[in-house]
Amino acid sequence: MGKLAVAGLRSVLVVLLAGSLFVQGVMVPLLAVDMNGLRPEYAYLRTPILVITVLGVVTAQVVVVCVWRLVTMVRRGTVFSTAAFRYVHIVIGAFVAAALLVFSLAVVLAPGEAVAPGVVLLLCGVVVAVLGVALIVLVLRMLLAQAVARDIEAAQMQAELEEVI
């Protein structure tokens, strides 16, 4: 991975992390203030929506930090090691958690007339999409496992060859 690509990706990750901190520090409190004006029959939605929003942002932050660590490993040439699996597993877990959070939002919004039924259906579509991303990362994890196995095998063959020579 070239220096320019690493710098570009890291720039994107910094912007995403800064944006997520802005959402947590500014937008969520503003959302909480706005939700104080909910009609009384929908007041019960305030806390679940705020909690789901904050936890959703945390899952995004976890993914950003893990991708940063993986990019660092790529830059150092150590990504084809078992240490990379820890970060990949965390990313998969974060995507699954995000899907569960979106599903829980759909469940919270489904009863009553708080939102149109189409919104709940759209949220369920988002759940499927996020789970799809988790499955893609899982497939990439399998490719990483094959690459690590090949790397270990190549190192063993190299050691055997050096013994013969």
Stockholm file with secondary structure:
# STOCKHOLM 1.0

chainA/1-165         MGKLAVAGLRSVLVVLLAGSLFVQGVMVPLLAVDMNGLRPEYAYLRTPILVITVLGVVTAQVVVVCVWRLVTMVRRGTVFSTAAFRYVHIVIGAFVAAALLVFSLAVVLAPGEAVAPGVVLLLCGVVVAVLGVALIVLVLRMLLAQAVARDIEAAQMQAELEEVI
#=GR chainA/1-165 SS CCHHHHHHHHHHHHHHHHHHHHIIIIIHHHHHHHHTTSCGGGGGGHHHHHHHHHHHHHHHHHHHHHHHHHHHHHHHTCCSSTHHHHHHHHHHHHHHHHHHHHHHHHHHHSSTTSSCHHHHHHHHHHHHHHHHHHHHHHHHHHHHHHHHHHHHHHHHHHHHHHHHC
#=GC SS_cons         CCHHHHHHHHHHHHHHHHHHHHIIIIIHHHHHHHHTTSCGGGGGGHHHHHHHHHHHHHHHHHHHHHHHHHHHHHHHTCCSSTHHHHHHHHHHHHHHHHHHHHHHHHHHHSSTTSSCHHHHHHHHHHHHHHHHHHHHHHHHHHHHHHHHHHHHHHHHHHHHHHHHC
//
